[in-house]
Amino acid sequence: MYPFKYATVSNRKYTSNVASFAGEYIQPTETIYTTCTDIPITKNASIKMQDGVILVVQDIEAVNNINTGKLKAYLITLVGGVPDELG
């Protein structure tokens, strides 16, 4: 296990509403930002979130420092997820 800190990313503020329609289950998605650049993260890797949900890495985007060009963070898109009922 490689624990790391992250922040959730939101482009806009919004109000949650409820709607329903007949259809298939939609996988949850989450975008996180982490400055932990030394973690061995790869696409399709599973990440256990703080709330116990396990999500799969769909995409990893490097965030570089504008002035130096050095890697400063990752923007990670996660999908799927099931509750970790076994602990």
N, C-alpha and C positions, 0 to 999 in steps of 0.2 A: 504494500500500500504506500502511495505517495500523497500524503495530504498536502493541500495547498489552499491559499486564500483566493477568493474570487469575488467579483461584484456582478450582479445581473445588469443587463443593458436594456434600456428602453429609449426608443427614439423620441417618443412623445408621451405626454401625460394623457391619460384617458380614463373614462369611467367604465367600469365593468357592467355589462348587461347580460341577460340570459335569453337565449333563443334555442329552439330545437327544430330538428328536421330529421326525417328518416334517411338513414345512410350508414356508411361504414364508420367504424371507430377511427378517430383522428389521433395520431400520435402526438403527445406533447412535445414542444420544442422549447429550448432555452438557449440564450446567447450569454456567454460569460466572458469576462475580461480578467486576465491574471498577469501580474508582473513577475510571476515565478517562471523564469525562462529556462531553468535547469531541469524541469520535470520531463521525463521520457514519455511524452504524449504522442500518439499516432492516431490516424483515422481508424475508425471502427473499434477503438479501445473503449472499455466501459469505465464510467466514472460514477462513484457513489457520492451523491450530493449530501449536503448537511441534513436534509430532511429524510434521508434514507432511501430516496428514489435512485435507481440506477439508470443512467442515461448513456447513450452511445455517441461518440464523437463523429459528427458528420463532416465537419470542415474545420480547418485550423488556418487562421490568417495571422501572419507575423505583423507586429506593429513596430516600426522602426523610429528611432529618434530622428527628427527632421534635421537637426544640426550635424549630428555625427554619423547617421546612417546605421548605427548599431541597434541590434534587437533590444527592445525595451519591454515588450509584453506580447501576449497572444490574445486574439479574439477567437473564441471557440464556439462553434455551433453544435448543440447537442440535440438528439432526437430520441424518441421512444421512451422507455422507462416503465418499470414495474416496481411496486413497493418491495422493499427488502424485508420480508416477513420473518426471515430466519435470524435477523440481528446483524 
